[in-house]
Amino acid sequence: MIRRIQSSDWPSIARIQAESYPHEVLESLESLQSHWHVSEATCLVAEVRGAVVGYILSHPWIRGKVPPLNEIYSNLPANCDSLFIHDLALSPSFRGMRIGDGLVEAVFEAGSALGLTHLSLISVQGSTGFWKRFGFKISFPPSVEYVIAVKRFYPASDFACMECIPDLEKKLTKLAKLTKFPFL
Ligand SMILES: CC(C)(COP(=O)(O)OP(=O)(O)OC[C@H]1O[C@@H](n2cnc3c(N)ncnc32)[C@H](O)[C@@H]1OP(=O)(O)O)[C@@H](O)C(=O)NCCC(=O)NCCS
């Protein structure tokens, strides 16, 4: 089951974060929770037999700008026109079951309900291929300063700025299917 985060979920979320990332890049609980405080509708968990096994944190943001890492958000900027996916992680024993797909699709819907049809994220730990399956494409990093900042947090892993417009992707996929007909 995919549902919105509740206060009692945070110990599980903190544990899954610690199971999913190297110690030196872990973000504080306050920082993680602040994403939820500013945007409860777009921060979700996956629950299996009553246990939280994965989470996705996202929030409205300004297209083309990347939010700071490991900071405490007290409010959102004005004129948000995009949904930024801050983090997606599953407990290791629940990976390989496509539970991540369910969380991503639910966040697409939550963003769309807010009128946000553009999404972006920073892929890390070799997850670029995972995101491409949803139509995310690698985009240019917003600035050299940003690249330097991310490299400080992710010294050992690759990372890439990615963006997606789900409705456009759906239309393009439909068009690609249609144009396969020989009589078109
Ligand atoms: C990323 C993550 C959430 C995906 O978990 P998941 O839902 O269990 O994903 P699955 O293993 O079921 O894979 C779903 C599909 O994505 C594909 N996939 C998964 N990781 C991939 C990758 N790195 N590159 C390409 N494809 C990938 C799988 O092959 C599978 O497709 P298929 O069923 O057609 O073969 C999980 O690996 C995780 O928690 N990683 C640690 C945290 C992390 O790095 N998060 C990314 C932050 S940007």
The ligand as an SDF file (V2000), in Angstrom:
LIG
                    3D

 48 50  0  0  0  0  0  0  0  0999 V2000
   16.3400    2.8770   -6.6310 C   0  0  0  0  0  0  0  0  0  0  0  0
   15.4800    1.8750   -5.8610 C   0  0  0  0  0  0  0  0  0  0  0  0
   14.4410    2.6470   -5.0400 C   0  0  0  0  0  0  0  0  0  0  0  0
   14.7370    0.9780   -6.8750 C   0  0  0  0  0  0  0  0  0  0  0  0
   14.1880   -0.0790   -6.1730 O   0  0  0  0  0  0  0  0  0  0  0  0
   13.0910   -1.1160   -6.6930 P   0  0  0  0  0  0  0  0  0  0  0  0
   11.7450   -0.5090   -6.7650 O   0  0  0  0  0  0  0  0  0  0  0  0
   13.2550   -2.3230   -5.8480 O   0  0  0  0  0  0  0  0  0  0  0  0
   13.5230   -1.3690   -8.1680 O   0  0  0  0  0  0  0  0  0  0  0  0
   13.5530   -2.7910   -8.8450 P   0  0  0  0  0  0  0  0  0  0  0  0
   14.8480   -3.4540   -8.4950 O   0  0  0  0  0  0  0  0  0  0  0  0
   12.2730   -3.5230   -8.5650 O   0  0  0  0  0  0  0  0  0  0  0  0
   13.6350   -2.3830  -10.3290 O   0  0  0  0  0  0  0  0  0  0  0  0
   12.4890   -1.9140  -11.0330 C   0  0  0  0  0  0  0  0  0  0  0  0
   12.9260   -1.8380  -12.4590 C   0  0  0  0  0  0  0  0  0  0  0  0
   13.9390   -0.8290  -12.5810 O   0  0  0  0  0  0  0  0  0  0  0  0
   15.1140   -1.4130  -13.1470 C   0  0  0  0  0  0  0  0  0  0  0  0
   16.2600   -0.8150  -12.4640 N   0  0  0  0  0  0  0  0  0  0  0  0
   16.4710   -0.7600  -11.1350 C   0  0  0  0  0  0  0  0  0  0  0  0
   17.6350   -0.1250  -10.8920 N   0  0  0  0  0  0  0  0  0  0  0  0
   18.1280    0.2070  -12.1140 C   0  0  0  0  0  0  0  0  0  0  0  0
   19.2890    0.8790  -12.5500 C   0  0  0  0  0  0  0  0  0  0  0  0
   20.1810    1.3480  -11.6860 N   0  0  0  0  0  0  0  0  0  0  0  0
   19.4900    1.0420  -13.8750 N   0  0  0  0  0  0  0  0  0  0  0  0
   18.5990    0.5680  -14.7710 C   0  0  0  0  0  0  0  0  0  0  0  0
   17.4650   -0.0630  -14.4230 N   0  0  0  0  0  0  0  0  0  0  0  0
   17.2410   -0.2400  -13.1080 C   0  0  0  0  0  0  0  0  0  0  0  0
   15.0190   -2.8880  -12.9000 C   0  0  0  0  0  0  0  0  0  0  0  0
   15.7370   -3.6250  -13.8700 O   0  0  0  0  0  0  0  0  0  0  0  0
   13.5230   -3.1180  -12.9910 C   0  0  0  0  0  0  0  0  0  0  0  0
   13.0930   -3.1740  -14.3160 O   0  0  0  0  0  0  0  0  0  0  0  0
   12.5370   -4.5600  -14.9300 P   0  0  0  0  0  0  0  0  0  0  0  0
   11.5310   -5.0590  -13.9380 O   0  0  0  0  0  0  0  0  0  0  0  0
   11.9870   -4.1600  -16.2380 O   0  0  0  0  0  0  0  0  0  0  0  0
   13.7590   -5.4150  -14.9850 O   0  0  0  0  0  0  0  0  0  0  0  0
   16.3250    0.9810   -4.9140 C   0  0  0  0  0  0  0  0  0  0  0  0
   17.3280    0.3580   -5.6570 O   0  0  0  0  0  0  0  0  0  0  0  0
   16.9610    1.7260   -3.7510 C   0  0  0  0  0  0  0  0  0  0  0  0
   16.3430    1.9350   -2.7080 O   0  0  0  0  0  0  0  0  0  0  0  0
   18.2330    2.1210   -3.8690 N   0  0  0  0  0  0  0  0  0  0  0  0
   18.9670    2.8120   -2.8020 C   0  0  0  0  0  0  0  0  0  0  0  0
   18.5660    4.2690   -2.7020 C   0  0  0  0  0  0  0  0  0  0  0  0
   18.8760    5.0230   -3.9880 C   0  0  0  0  0  0  0  0  0  0  0  0
   19.9690    4.9760   -4.5080 O   0  0  0  0  0  0  0  0  0  0  0  0
   17.8610    5.7600   -4.4830 N   0  0  0  0  0  0  0  0  0  0  0  0
   17.9810    6.5450   -5.6890 C   0  0  0  0  0  0  0  0  0  0  0  0
   18.0440    7.9680   -5.3100 C   0  0  0  0  0  0  0  0  0  0  0  0
   18.1810    9.0290   -6.7290 S   0  0  0  0  0  0  0  0  0  0  0  0
  1  2  1  0
  2  3  1  0
  2  4  1  0
  2 36  1  0
  4  5  1  0
  5  6  1  0
  6  7  2  0
  6  8  1  0
  6  9  1  0
  9 10  1  0
 10 11  2  0
 10 12  1  0
 10 13  1  0
 13 14  1  0
 14 15  1  0
 15 16  1  0
 15 30  1  0
 16 17  1  0
 17 18  1  0
 17 28  1  0
 18 19  1  0
 18 27  1  0
 19 20  2  0
 20 21  1  0
 21 22  1  0
 21 27  2  0
 22 23  1  0
 22 24  2  0
 24 25  1  0
 25 26  2  0
 26 27  1  0
 28 29  1  0
 28 30  1  0
 30 31  1  0
 31 32  1  0
 32 33  2  0
 32 34  1  0
 32 35  1  0
 36 37  1  0
 36 38  1  0
 38 39  2  0
 38 40  1  0
 40 41  1  0
 41 42  1  0
 42 43  1  0
 43 44  2  0
 43 45  1  0
 45 46  1  0
 46 47  1  0
 47 48  1  0
M  END
$$$$
